[in-house]
């Protein structure tokens, strides 16, 4: 076994003992992945706690630089920010949770670590883009569907949890999962998928700036957070180069 001592393996051994099969092992991993990704990450940290941290303050810090201020509001980037990011991130999480389930366990741990770290930062260091939102909502673009979508998003999404960017962090860790998988399996097809997800992650990072949801500093922080969490989670808990 390439992962002796890993929690899911210990659980599988405890539950099934000598009767442990590949199917039983897979089932344990999938249940734990489901709990990590859907339960802890999405429902608890990314929804309940995230919304709570966004409601704690009425004033926050502004990290805008001269370059941030020069970046225009371009609602076309909402296509990547909303309509590309969400389905591809969900598809990545589902694939790793159910198919590459050992790496799915590492992805789940990384997502939880990223969101937990971000939520703690939001509590003590509330960064907001309300200066941009106020100006955009005061003089809204008319007849622009994507702009209207973003105005609605501004009203529903808390504005005091910007640093680091969770949107970009999730996109980067999804890319990191594909990158590690492609390297481990030496697959050209997987390398193409990883490169595509890398472009998506880059697009998401840029899109957060053009829809005025984040500052450049938020993106630098998320990149360091996502890469660090990925290196730890996949290095310690991901599938190894030689499968059992």
FITORTOR-466754 format. One line per 2 residues: their letters; for each residue x negated, y negated, z negated of N, C-alpha, C, CB. Coordinates in nm, 2 decimals, m for minus. Glycine has a CB too. Layout:
A) X/Y/Z/X/Y/Z/X/Y/Z/X/Y/Z; ...
END
This chain:
XX) m0.08/0.12/0.00/0.00/0.00/0.00/m0.09/m0.12/0.00/0.10/0.00/m0.12; m0.06/m0.22/0.09/m0.14/m0.34/0.10/m0.11/m0.44/0.00/m0.13/m0.39/0.24
XX) m0.01/m0.43/m0.08/0.04/m0.54/m0.17/0.07/m0.48/m0.31/0.16/m0.61/m0.11; m0.01/m0.40/m0.36/0.01/m0.34/m0.49/0.01/m0.45/m0.59/m0.11/m0.24/m0.53
XX) 0.11/m0.45/m0.68/0.12/m0.55/m0.78/0.21/m0.67/m0.74/m0.01/m0.61/m0.81; 0.25/m0.67/m0.62/0.35/m0.78/m0.58/0.48/m0.75/m0.64/0.36/m0.79/m0.42
XX) 0.55/m0.86/m0.68/0.67/m0.84/m0.76/0.78/m0.75/m0.69/0.73/m0.97/m0.79; 0.81/m0.78/m0.56/0.91/m0.69/m0.49/0.87/m0.55/m0.49/0.93/m0.74/m0.35
XX) 0.74/m0.52/m0.47/0.69/m0.38/m0.47/0.71/m0.32/m0.61/0.55/m0.37/m0.43; 0.68/m0.39/m0.71/0.70/m0.34/m0.85/0.85/m0.32/m0.88/0.65/m0.44/m0.95
XX) 0.94/m0.40/m0.83/1.08/m0.38/m0.84/1.13/m0.26/m0.77/1.16/m0.50/m0.79; 1.08/m0.24/m0.65/1.12/m0.12/m0.57/1.07/0.00/m0.64/1.06/m0.13/m0.43
XX) 0.95/0.00/m0.69/0.90/0.12/m0.76/0.98/0.15/m0.89/0.75/0.10/m0.80; 1.01/0.04/m0.96/1.09/0.06/m1.08/1.23/0.11/m1.05/1.10/m0.08/m1.16
XX) 1.29/0.07/m0.95/1.43/0.11/m0.92/1.43/0.25/m0.86/1.49/0.01/m0.82; 1.34/0.28/m0.77/1.34/0.41/m0.70/1.24/0.51/m0.73/1.33/0.38/m0.55
XX) 1.13/0.47/m0.80/1.03/0.56/m0.84/0.98/0.65/m0.73/1.08/0.65/m0.95; 0.97/0.78/m0.75/0.92/0.87/m0.65/1.01/0.88/m0.53/0.89/1.00/m0.71
XX) 1.14/0.83/m0.54/1.23/0.84/m0.44/1.23/0.71/m0.35/1.37/0.86/m0.49; 1.13/0.63/m0.37/1.12/0.50/m0.30/1.09/0.53/m0.15/1.01/0.42/m0.35
XX) 1.17/0.47/m0.06/1.16/0.49/0.08/1.13/0.35/0.14/1.29/0.55/0.14; 1.10/0.35/0.27/1.08/0.23/0.34/1.21/0.14/0.35/1.04/0.25/0.49
XX) 1.32/0.21/0.36/1.45/0.14/0.36/1.48/0.08/0.22/1.57/0.24/0.39; 1.45/0.15/0.11/1.47/0.09/m0.02/1.38/m0.03/m0.04/1.44/0.20/m0.13
XX) 1.25/m0.02/0.00/1.16/m0.13/m0.01/1.21/m0.25/0.07/1.02/m0.09/0.04; 1.26/m0.23/0.19/1.31/m0.34/0.27/1.43/m0.40/0.20/1.35/m0.28/0.41
XX) 1.52/m0.32/0.15/1.64/m0.37/0.08/1.60/m0.46/m0.04/1.73/m0.26/0.03; 1.50/m0.42/m0.12/1.46/m0.50/m0.23/1.41/m0.64/m0.18/1.35/m0.43/m0.31
XX) 1.32/m0.63/m0.08/1.27/m0.76/m0.03/1.38/m0.85/0.03/1.17/m0.73/0.08; 1.47/m0.80/0.10/1.58/m0.88/0.16/1.66/m0.94/0.05/1.66/m0.79/0.25
XX) 1.70/m0.87/m0.05/1.77/m0.92/m0.16/1.70/m1.04/m0.23/1.81/m0.81/m0.27; 1.57/m1.01/m0.26/1.49/m1.12/m0.32/1.47/m1.24/m0.23/1.35/m1.06/m0.36
XX) 1.45/m1.21/m0.10/1.44/m1.33/m0.01/1.57/m1.41/0.00/1.41/m1.27/0.14; 1.68/m1.34/0.00/1.81/m1.40/0.00/1.83/m1.49/m0.12/1.92/m1.30/0.01
XX) 1.78/m1.44/m0.24/1.79/m1.51/m0.36/1.70/m1.64/m0.36/1.76/m1.43/m0.48; 1.58/m1.62/m0.31/1.49/m1.73/m0.30/1.53/m1.84/m0.21/1.35/m1.68/m0.27
XX) 1.56/m1.80/m0.08/1.59/m1.89/0.02/1.73/m1.96/0.01/1.57/m1.83/0.16; 1.83/m1.87/0.00/1.96/m1.93/m0.01/2.00/m1.98/m0.15/2.07/m1.82/0.03
XX) 1.97/m1.90/m0.25/2.01/m1.93/m0.39/1.92/m2.04/m0.45/2.00/m1.81/m0.47; 1.79/m2.02/m0.47/1.71/m2.12/m0.54/1.68/m2.24/m0.45/1.58/m2.05/m0.58
XX) 1.63/m2.21/m0.33/1.59/m2.32/m0.24/1.71/m2.40/m0.19/1.51/m2.27/m0.12; 1.80/m2.34/m0.12/1.90/m2.42/m0.05/2.01/m2.47/m0.15/1.97/m2.34/0.06
XX) 2.08/m2.38/m0.22/2.19/m2.41/m0.30/2.15/m2.49/m0.43/2.27/m2.29/m0.34; 2.05/m2.45/m0.50/2.01/m2.51/m0.63/1.92/m2.64/m0.60/1.94/m2.42/m0.72
XX) 1.80/m2.61/m0.55/1.71/m2.72/m0.54/1.74/m2.82/m0.43/1.57/m2.67/m0.52; 1.78/m2.77/m0.31/1.80/m2.86/m0.19/1.93/m2.93/m0.19/1.77/m2.78/m0.07
XX) 2.03/m2.88/m0.27/2.16/m2.93/m0.27/2.19/m3.00/m0.41/2.26/m2.82/m0.24; 2.21/m2.91/m0.51/2.25/m2.96/m0.64/2.14/m3.06/m0.70/2.27/m2.85/m0.74
XX) 2.02/m3.01/m0.71/1.92/m3.10/m0.78/1.88/m3.22/m0.69/1.79/m3.01/m0.81; 1.87/m3.19/m0.56/1.84/m3.30/m0.46/1.94/m3.41/m0.47/1.83/m3.25/m0.32
XX) 2.07/m3.38/m0.47/2.18/m3.48/m0.48/2.17/m3.55/m0.61/2.31/m3.42/m0.46; 2.14/m3.48/m0.72/2.13/m3.54/m0.85/2.02/m3.64/m0.86/2.11/m3.43/m0.96
XX) 1.90/m3.60/m0.81/1.79/m3.70/m0.81/1.82/m3.82/m0.73/1.66/m3.63/m0.76; 1.89/m3.81/m0.62/1.93/m3.92/m0.54/2.02/m4.01/m0.60/1.98/m3.87/m0.41
XX) 2.09/m3.97/m0.71/2.19/m4.05/m0.78/2.14/m4.12/m0.90/2.31/m3.97/m0.81; 2.01/m4.09/m0.94/1.96/m4.14/m1.07/1.93/m4.29/m1.07/1.83/m4.06/m1.10
XX) 1.90/m4.34/m0.95/1.85/m4.48/m0.95/1.93/m4.57/m0.86/1.71/m4.49/m0.91; 1.93/m4.70/m0.88/1.99/m4.80/m0.79/1.88/m4.88/m0.73/2.09/m4.89/m0.87
XX) 1.76/m4.87/m0.78/1.64/m4.94/m0.72/1.53/m4.84/m0.71/1.61/m5.07/m0.80; 1.45/m4.86/m0.61/1.33/m4.77/m0.60/1.21/m4.84/m0.54/1.37/m4.65/m0.51
XX) 1.11/m4.76/m0.51/0.99/m4.82/m0.45/1.00/m4.82/m0.30/0.87/m4.74/m0.50; 0.93/m4.91/m0.24/0.92/m4.92/m0.09/0.78/m4.90/m0.05/0.98/m5.06/m0.04
XX) 0.75/m4.81/0.04/0.62/m4.78/0.08/0.59/m4.82/0.23/0.59/m4.63/0.07; 0.67/m4.92/0.27/0.66/m4.96/0.41/0.53/m5.04/0.43/0.78/m5.04/0.45
XX) 0.46/m5.01/0.54/0.35/m5.08/0.59/0.39/m5.16/0.71/0.23/m4.98/0.62; 0.29/m5.24/0.76/0.32/m5.32/0.88/0.36/m5.23/1.00/0.20/m5.41/0.92
XX) 0.29/m5.11/1.00/0.32/m5.02/1.11/0.46/m4.96/1.10/0.22/m4.90/1.12; 0.50/m4.92/0.97/0.64/m4.88/0.95/0.74/m4.98/1.00/0.66/m4.85/0.80
XX) 0.71/m5.10/0.97/0.81/m5.21/1.01/0.82/m5.23/1.16/0.77/m5.34/0.94; 0.71/m5.19/1.23/0.71/m5.21/1.37/0.78/m5.10/1.45/0.57/m5.22/1.42
XX) 0.80/m4.98/1.38/0.87/m4.87/1.44/1.01/m4.90/1.45/0.84/m4.74/1.36; 1.07/m4.90/1.57/1.21/m4.94/1.59/1.31/m4.83/1.55/1.24/m4.99/1.73
XX) 1.43/m4.86/1.52/1.53/m4.76/1.51/1.57/m4.72/1.64/1.66/m4.82/1.43; 1.55/m4.59/1.67/1.59/m4.53/1.80/1.68/m4.40/1.77/1.46/m4.49/1.88
XX) 1.81/m4.42/1.78/1.90/m4.31/1.74/1.88/m4.18/1.83/2.04/m4.35/1.75; 1.81/m4.19/1.94/1.79/m4.07/2.02/1.71/m3.96/1.95/1.72/m4.11/2.15
XX) 1.63/m4.01/1.85/1.55/m3.91/1.77/1.64/m3.83/1.68/1.44/m3.99/1.69; 1.77/m3.87/1.66/1.86/m3.79/1.58/1.88/m3.65/1.64/1.99/m3.86/1.57
XX) 1.86/m3.64/1.77/1.87/m3.51/1.83/1.77/m3.41/1.77/1.85/m3.51/1.98; 1.65/m3.45/1.75/1.55/m3.36/1.68/1.57/m3.36/1.53/1.41/m3.41/1.71
XX) 1.60/m3.47/1.47/1.62/m3.48/1.33/1.73/m3.40/1.28/1.64/m3.63/1.29; 1.84/m3.39/1.35/1.96/m3.32/1.31/1.98/m3.19/1.39/2.08/m3.40/1.32
XX) 1.99/m3.20/1.52/2.04/m3.09/1.60/1.93/m2.99/1.65/2.10/m3.15/1.73; 1.81/m3.02/1.63/1.70/m2.93/1.66/1.65/m2.87/1.53/1.58/m2.99/1.74
XX) 1.63/m2.96/1.43/1.57/m2.92/1.30/1.65/m2.81/1.23/1.55/m3.03/1.21; 1.78/m2.84/1.21/1.86/m2.75/1.13/1.87/m2.61/1.18/1.99/m2.81/1.11
XX) 1.92/m2.59/1.31/1.93/m2.45/1.36/1.80/m2.38/1.37/2.00/m2.46/1.50; 1.69/m2.44/1.41/1.56/m2.37/1.42/1.51/m2.34/1.29/1.46/m2.45/1.50
XX) 1.52/m2.42/1.19/1.48/m2.39/1.05/1.56/m2.27/1.00/1.49/m2.51/0.96; 1.69/m2.28/1.01/1.77/m2.17/0.96/1.74/m2.04/1.03/1.92/m2.20/0.99
XX) 1.72/m2.04/1.16/1.68/m1.92/1.24/1.55/m1.86/1.19/1.68/m1.95/1.39; 1.45/m1.95/1.17/1.32/m1.91/1.11/1.34/m1.84/0.98/1.22/m2.02/1.10
XX) 1.41/m1.90/0.89/1.43/m1.84/0.76/1.50/m1.71/0.77/1.51/m1.94/0.67; 1.60/m1.70/0.85/1.68/m1.57/0.87/1.58/m1.46/0.92/1.80/m1.59/0.96
XX) 1.50/m1.50/1.02/1.41/m1.40/1.09/1.32/m1.34/0.98/1.34/m1.46/1.20; 1.26/m1.43/0.91/1.16/m1.39/0.81/1.22/m1.32/0.69/1.07/m1.50/0.76
XX) 1.34/m1.36/0.65/1.41/m1.29/0.54/1.44/m1.15/0.57/1.53/m1.37/0.50; 1.49/m1.12/0.70/1.54/m0.99/0.73/1.45/m0.91/0.82/1.67/m1.01/0.81
XX) 1.36/m0.97/0.90/1.28/m0.89/0.99/1.13/m0.88/0.93/1.28/m0.95/1.13; 1.06/m0.99/0.93/0.93/m0.99/0.87/0.94/m1.02/0.72/0.84/m1.10/0.94
XX) 1.01/m0.92/0.65/1.06/m0.95/0.51/0.94/m0.97/0.41/1.14/m0.84/0.47; 0.83/m0.92/0.43/0.72/m0.94/0.34/0.67/m1.09/0.35/0.60/m0.85/0.37
XX) 0.65/m1.13/0.48/0.62/m1.28/0.49/0.74/m1.36/0.46/0.58/m1.30/0.64; 0.86/m1.31/0.47/0.98/m1.38/0.42/0.98/m1.41/0.28/1.11/m1.30/0.46
XX) 0.92/m1.32/0.20/0.91/m1.34/0.05/0.81/m1.46/0.03/0.86/m1.21/m0.02; 0.70/m1.46/0.10/0.61/m1.57/0.09/0.67/m1.71/0.13/0.48/m1.55/0.17
XX) 0.75/m1.70/0.24/0.82/m1.82/0.29/0.92/m1.87/0.19/0.89/m1.79/0.42; 0.99/m1.78/0.12/1.09/m1.82/0.02/1.02/m1.88/m0.10/1.16/m1.70/m0.03
XX) 0.90/m1.83/m0.14/0.83/m1.89/m0.25/0.78/m2.03/m0.21/0.71/m1.80/m0.29; 0.73/m2.04/m0.09/0.68/m2.17/m0.05/0.79/m2.27/m0.04/0.61/m2.16/0.09
XX) 0.91/m2.24/0.00/1.02/m2.33/0.01/1.06/m2.37/m0.13/1.14/m2.26/0.08; 1.07/m2.28/m0.22/1.10/m2.31/m0.36/1.00/m2.41/m0.42/1.12/m2.19/m0.45
XX) 0.87/m2.38/m0.40/0.76/m2.46/m0.45/0.77/m2.60/m0.40/0.63/m2.39/m0.43; 0.79/m2.61/m0.27/0.80/m2.74/m0.20/0.91/m2.82/m0.26/0.81/m2.72/m0.05
XX) 1.03/m2.76/m0.26/1.15/m2.84/m0.31/1.14/m2.87/m0.45/1.27/m2.76/m0.28; 1.09/m2.78/m0.54/1.07/m2.81/m0.68/0.98/m2.92/m0.70/1.03/m2.68/m0.75
XX) 0.86/m2.92/m0.63/0.77/m3.03/m0.65/0.82/m3.16/m0.60/0.64/m2.99/m0.56; 0.89/m3.16/m0.49/0.95/m3.28/m0.44/1.06/m3.34/m0.54/1.02/m3.25/m0.30
XX) 1.14/m3.25/m0.59/1.25/m3.29/m0.68/1.18/m3.36/m0.81/1.34/m3.18/m0.72; 1.08/m3.30/m0.86/1.01/m3.36/m0.97/0.95/m3.49/m0.94/0.90/m3.26/m1.02
XX) 0.89/m3.51/m0.82/0.84/m3.64/m0.78/0.96/m3.74/m0.77/0.77/m3.63/m0.64; 1.07/m3.70/m0.71/1.18/m3.79/m0.70/1.23/m3.84/m0.83/1.30/m3.72/m0.63
XX) 1.22/m3.76/m0.94/1.26/m3.80/m1.07/1.18/m3.92/m1.13/1.26/m3.69/m1.17; 1.04/m3.91/m1.11/0.95/m4.00/m1.17/0.91/m4.11/m1.07/0.83/m3.93/m1.22
XX) 0.93/m4.09/m0.94/0.88/m4.19/m0.84/0.98/m4.20/m0.73/0.74/m4.14/m0.78; 1.09/m4.27/m0.75/1.20/m4.28/m0.65/1.16/m4.38/m0.54/1.33/m4.33/m0.72
XX) 1.14/m4.32/m0.43/1.11/m4.40/m0.31/1.23/m4.41/m0.22/0.99/m4.34/m0.23; 1.26/m4.53/m0.17/1.39/m4.55/m0.09/1.36/m4.63/0.04/1.49/m4.62/m0.18
XX) 1.44/m4.60/0.14/1.44/m4.67/0.26/1.56/m4.76/0.27/1.43/m4.58/0.38; 1.61/m4.80/0.16/1.73/m4.88/0.16/1.72/m5.02/0.23/1.78/m4.91/0.02
XX) 1.59/m5.07/0.24/1.57/m5.19/0.31/1.60/m5.18/0.46/1.42/m5.24/0.29; 1.57/m5.06/0.52/1.61/m5.04/0.65/1.76/m5.01/0.67/1.53/m4.92/0.71
XX) 1.81/m4.93/0.58/1.95/m4.89/0.59/2.04/m5.02/0.58/1.99/m4.79/0.48; 2.01/m5.10/0.49/2.09/m5.22/0.47/2.10/m5.31/0.60/2.04/m5.31/0.36
XX) 1.98/m5.32/0.66/1.97/m5.40/0.78/2.05/m5.34/0.90/1.83/m5.43/0.82; 2.03/m5.20/0.91/2.10/m5.13/1.02/2.25/m5.13/1.01/2.04/m4.99/1.03
XX) 2.29/m5.11/0.88/2.44/m5.10/0.86/2.50/m5.24/0.87/2.47/m5.04/0.73; 2.42/m5.35/0.84/2.48/m5.48/0.85/2.50/m5.52/1.00/2.38/m5.58/0.79
XX) 2.42/m5.47/1.09/2.43/m5.50/1.23/2.43/m5.37/1.31/2.31/m5.60/1.28; 2.53/m5.29/1.30/2.53/m5.16/1.37/2.54/m5.17/1.52/2.65/m5.08/1.32
XX) 2.48/m5.07/1.58/2.50/m5.06/1.73/2.64/m5.01/1.76/2.39/m4.96/1.79; 2.70/m5.06/1.86/2.83/m5.02/1.90/2.83/m4.94/2.02/2.93/m5.14/1.91
XX) 2.92/m4.84/2.03/2.92/m4.76/2.15/2.81/m4.66/2.17/2.93/m4.84/2.27; 2.74/m4.63/2.06/2.63/m4.54/2.06/2.66/m4.42/1.96/2.49/m4.61/2.02
XX) 2.69/m4.31/2.02/2.73/m4.19/1.94/2.62/m4.15/1.84/2.77/m4.08/2.03; 2.50/m4.14/1.88/2.39/m4.09/1.79/2.37/m4.20/1.68/2.26/m4.07/1.87
XX) 2.38/m4.32/1.71/2.37/m4.43/1.61/2.48/m4.41/1.50/2.37/m4.57/1.67; 2.60/m4.38/1.55/2.71/m4.37/1.46/2.69/m4.24/1.37/2.84/m4.35/1.53
XX) 2.63/m4.14/1.43/2.60/m4.02/1.35/2.50/m4.05/1.24/2.54/m3.91/1.44; 2.40/m4.13/1.27/2.30/m4.17/1.17/2.36/m4.26/1.07/2.18/m4.23/1.24
XX) 2.45/m4.35/1.10/2.51/m4.44/1.00/2.59/m4.35/0.90/2.60/m4.54/1.07; 2.66/m4.25/0.95/2.73/m4.16/0.87/2.64/m4.08/0.78/2.82/m4.07/0.95
XX) 2.52/m4.04/0.83/2.42/m3.97/0.75/2.37/m4.06/0.64/2.31/m3.92/0.85; 2.34/m4.19/0.67/2.29/m4.28/0.57/2.39/m4.29/0.45/2.28/m4.42/0.63
XX) 2.52/m4.28/0.48/2.62/m4.30/0.37/2.63/m4.17/0.29/2.75/m4.33/0.44; 2.60/m4.05/0.35/2.61/m3.93/0.27/2.48/m3.88/0.21/2.67/m3.82/0.37
XX) 2.37/m3.92/0.26/2.24/m3.87/0.21/2.18/m3.97/0.11/2.14/m3.85/0.33; 2.14/m3.92/m0.01/2.08/m4.01/m0.11/1.96/m4.08/m0.05/2.05/m3.94/m0.23
XX) 1.93/m4.20/m0.09/1.82/m4.28/m0.04/1.71/m4.30/m0.14/1.87/m4.41/0.01; 1.71/m4.22/m0.25/1.60/m4.24/m0.35/1.52/m4.12/m0.37/1.67/m4.28/m0.48
XX) 1.51/m4.04/m0.27/1.43/m3.92/m0.27/1.36/m3.90/m0.13/1.51/m3.79/m0.30; 1.27/m4.00/m0.10/1.20/m4.00/0.03/1.06/m3.95/0.03/1.20/m4.14/0.08
XX) 0.99/m3.96/m0.09/0.85/m3.92/m0.09/0.83/m3.80/m0.18/0.77/m4.04/m0.15; 0.79/m3.69/m0.13/0.76/m3.66/0.01/0.89/m3.62/0.09/0.66/m3.54/0.02
XX) 0.88/m3.62/0.22/0.99/m3.59/0.31/1.02/m3.44/0.31/0.96/m3.64/0.45; 1.14/m3.40/0.26/1.18/m3.26/0.26/1.21/m3.21/0.40/1.30/m3.24/0.17
XX) 1.27/m3.30/0.48/1.30/m3.26/0.62/1.17/m3.21/0.69/1.35/m3.39/0.70; 1.07/m3.30/0.68/0.94/m3.26/0.75/0.87/m3.15/0.68/0.85/m3.38/0.76
XX) 0.88/m3.14/0.55/0.81/m3.03/0.48/0.87/m2.89/0.52/0.83/m3.05/0.33; 1.00/m2.89/0.53/1.06/m2.76/0.57/1.02/m2.72/0.72/1.21/m2.77/0.56
XX) 1.02/m2.82/0.80/0.98/m2.80/0.94/0.83/m2.75/0.95/0.99/m2.92/1.03; 0.75/m2.81/0.87/0.60/m2.77/0.87/0.59/m2.63/0.81/0.52/m2.87/0.79
XX) 0.66/m2.59/0.70/0.64/m2.46/0.65/0.70/m2.35/0.74/0.70/m2.45/0.51; 0.80/m2.39/0.81/0.85/m2.29/0.91/0.75/m2.27/1.02/0.98/m2.34/0.97
XX) 0.69/m2.37/1.07/0.58/m2.36/1.16/0.46/m2.27/1.10/0.52/m2.49/1.21; 0.43/m2.30/0.98/0.32/m2.23/0.91/0.35/m2.08/0.91/0.30/m2.28/0.77
XX) 0.47/m2.04/0.88/0.51/m1.90/0.88/0.49/m1.83/1.01/0.66/m1.89/0.84; 0.53/m1.90/1.12/0.51/m1.84/1.25/0.36/m1.84/1.29/0.58/m1.92/1.36
XX) 0.28/m1.94/1.25/0.14/m1.95/1.27/0.07/m1.83/1.20/0.08/m2.08/1.22; 0.10/m1.80/1.07/0.04/m1.69/1.00/0.07/m1.56/1.06/0.08/m1.70/0.86
XX) 0.20/m1.55/1.11/0.24/m1.42/1.17/0.17/m1.40/1.30/0.40/m1.42/1.19; 0.16/m1.50/1.38/0.09/m1.48/1.51/m0.06/m1.45/1.49/0.10/m1.61/1.59
XX) m0.12/m1.51/1.39/m0.26/m1.48/1.36/m0.28/m1.33/1.31/m0.32/m1.57/1.26; m0.18/m1.29/1.23/m0.19/m1.15/1.17/m0.17/m1.05/1.28/m0.09/m1.14/1.06
XX) m0.08/m1.07/1.37/m0.04/m0.97/1.46/m0.11/m0.98/1.60/0.11/m0.97/1.49; m0.19/m1.09/1.61/m0.26/m1.12/1.74/m0.17/m1.10/1.86/m0.38/m1.02/1.75
XX) m0.06/m1.17/1.85/0.04/m1.16/1.96/0.05/m1.29/2.04/0.18/m1.12/1.90; 0.04/m1.27/2.17/0.05/m1.39/2.25/0.19/m1.45/2.25/0.01/m1.36/2.40
XX) 0.29/m1.36/2.25/0.43/m1.41/2.24/0.46/m1.49/2.11/0.53/m1.29/2.25; 0.41/m1.43/2.00/0.43/m1.50/1.87/0.35/m1.63/1.87/0.38/m1.41/1.76
XX) 0.23/m1.63/1.93/0.15/m1.75/1.94/0.23/m1.86/2.01/0.02/m1.73/2.01; 0.30/m1.82/2.12/0.38/m1.92/2.20/0.50/m1.97/2.11/0.44/m1.86/2.32
XX) 0.56/m1.88/2.03/0.67/m1.92/1.94/0.61/m2.02/1.83/0.73/m1.80/1.87; 0.49/m1.99/1.78/0.43/m2.07/1.68/0.40/m2.21/1.73/0.31/m2.00/1.62
XX) 0.35/m2.21/1.86/0.31/m2.34/1.92/0.44/m2.42/1.94/0.24/m2.32/2.05; 0.55/m2.36/1.98/0.68/m2.43/2.00/0.73/m2.48/1.87/0.78/m2.33/2.06
XX) 0.72/m2.40/1.76/0.76/m2.45/1.63/0.67/m2.56/1.58/0.77/m2.34/1.53; 0.54/m2.56/1.62/0.45/m2.67/1.58/0.50/m2.80/1.65/0.31/m2.63/1.62
XX) 0.54/m2.79/1.77/0.58/m2.91/1.84/0.71/m2.96/1.78/0.61/m2.88/1.99; 0.80/m2.87/1.73/0.92/m2.91/1.67/0.89/m2.98/1.54/1.01/m2.78/1.64
XX) 0.79/m2.92/1.46/0.76/m2.98/1.33/0.70/m3.12/1.35/0.65/m2.89/1.26; 0.62/m3.14/1.46/0.56/m3.27/1.49/0.68/m3.36/1.53/0.46/m3.26/1.60
XX) 0.77/m3.31/1.61/0.88/m3.40/1.65/0.97/m3.44/1.53/0.97/m3.32/1.75; 0.99/m3.35/1.43/1.07/m3.38/1.31/1.00/m3.49/1.23/1.09/m3.25/1.23
XX) 0.87/m3.48/1.22/0.79/m3.58/1.14/0.81/m3.72/1.21/0.64/m3.54/1.14; 0.79/m3.72/1.34/0.81/m3.85/1.41/0.95/m3.90/1.40/0.76/m3.83/1.56
XX) 1.05/m3.81/1.42/1.19/m3.85/1.42/1.23/m3.91/1.29/1.28/m3.73/1.44; 1.17/m3.87/1.17/1.21/m3.93/1.05/1.17/m4.08/1.04/1.14/m3.86/0.93
XX) 1.07/m4.11/1.12/1.03/m4.25/1.12/1.12/m4.34/1.21/0.88/m4.26/1.17; 1.16/m4.28/1.32/1.24/m4.35/1.42/1.39/m4.36/1.38/1.23/m4.29/1.56
XX) 1.43/m4.27/1.30/1.57/m4.29/1.25/1.57/m4.36/1.11/1.64/m4.15/1.23; 1.45/m4.41/1.07/1.43/m4.49/0.95/1.47/m4.42/0.82/1.51/m4.62/0.97
XX) 1.45/m4.29/0.82/1.47/m4.22/0.70/1.35/m4.21/0.61/1.52/m4.08/0.73; 1.23/m4.23/0.66/1.11/m4.21/0.58/1.00/m4.31/0.63/1.06/m4.07/0.60
XX) 0.90/m4.32/0.54/0.78/m4.40/0.57/0.67/m4.31/0.61/0.74/m4.49/0.45; 0.57/m4.37/0.67/0.45/m4.29/0.71/0.39/m4.22/0.59/0.34/m4.38/0.78
XX) 0.39/m4.28/0.47/0.33/m4.22/0.35/0.41/m4.09/0.31/0.33/m4.32/0.24; 0.54/m4.09/0.34/0.62/m3.97/0.31/0.57/m3.86/0.39/0.77/m4.00/0.33
XX) 0.54/m3.88/0.52/0.50/m3.78/0.61/0.36/m3.72/0.57/0.49/m3.83/0.75; 0.27/m3.81/0.53/0.14/m3.76/0.48/0.15/m3.67/0.36/0.04/m3.88/0.45
XX) 0.24/m3.72/0.27/0.26/m3.64/0.15/0.32/m3.50/0.18/0.35/m3.71/0.05; 0.42/m3.50/0.27/0.49/m3.37/0.30/0.39/m3.28/0.37/0.61/m3.40/0.38
XX) 0.30/m3.33/0.45/0.21/m3.24/0.52/0.12/m3.17/0.43/0.13/m3.32/0.63; 0.06/m3.25/0.33/m0.02/m3.19/0.23/0.05/m3.09/0.14/m0.09/m3.30/0.14
XX) 0.17/m3.13/0.10/0.25/m3.04/0.02/0.29/m2.91/0.09/0.38/m3.11/m0.03; 0.34/m2.92/0.21/0.38/m2.80/0.28/0.26/m2.71/0.31/0.45/m2.84/0.41
XX) 0.15/m2.76/0.36/0.03/m2.68/0.39/m0.03/m2.62/0.27/m0.07/m2.77/0.46; m0.03/m2.69/0.16/m0.08/m2.63/0.03/0.01/m2.52/m0.02/m0.10/m2.74/m0.07
XX) 0.14/m2.54/m0.02/0.23/m2.44/m0.06/0.22/m2.32/0.03/0.37/m2.50/m0.06; 0.21/m2.34/0.16/0.20/m2.23/0.25/0.08/m2.15/0.23/0.21/m2.28/0.39
XX) m0.04/m2.22/0.21/m0.17/m2.15/0.19/m0.16/m2.06/0.07/m0.28/m2.25/0.18; m0.10/m2.11/m0.04/m0.09/m2.04/m0.16/0.01/m1.92/m0.15/m0.04/m2.13/m0.28
XX) 0.13/m1.95/m0.10/0.23/m1.84/m0.09/0.19/m1.73/0.00/0.36/m1.90/m0.05; 0.15/m1.76/0.12/0.11/m1.66/0.22/m0.02/m1.59/0.19/0.11/m1.72/0.36
XX) m0.11/m1.67/0.13/m0.24/m1.61/0.09/m0.23/m1.51/m0.02/m0.33/m1.71/0.04; m0.13/m1.53/m0.12/m0.12/m1.44/m0.23/0.00/m1.34/m0.22/m0.10/m1.52/m0.36
XX) 0.10/m1.38/m0.14/0.22/m1.30/m0.14/0.27/m1.25/0.00/0.33/m1.37/m0.21; 0.20/m1.30/0.11/0.24/m1.26/0.24/0.19/m1.13/0.28/0.19/m1.36/0.34
XX) 0.24/m1.08/0.39/0.20/m0.95/0.44/0.05/m0.96/0.48/0.28/m0.91/0.57; m0.02/m0.85/0.46/m0.17/m0.84/0.49/m0.19/m0.80/0.63/m0.24/m0.75/0.39
XX) m0.31/m0.82/0.68/m0.35/m0.79/0.82/m0.32/m0.64/0.85/m0.50/m0.82/0.84; m0.34/m0.55/0.75/m0.32/m0.41/0.77/m0.19/m0.37/0.69/m0.44/m0.32/0.73
XX) m0.09/m0.33/0.76/0.03/m0.30/0.70/0.02/m0.16/0.63/0.15/m0.30/0.80; 0.10/m0.13/0.53/0.10/0.00/0.47/0.15/0.11/0.56/0.17/0.00/0.33
END
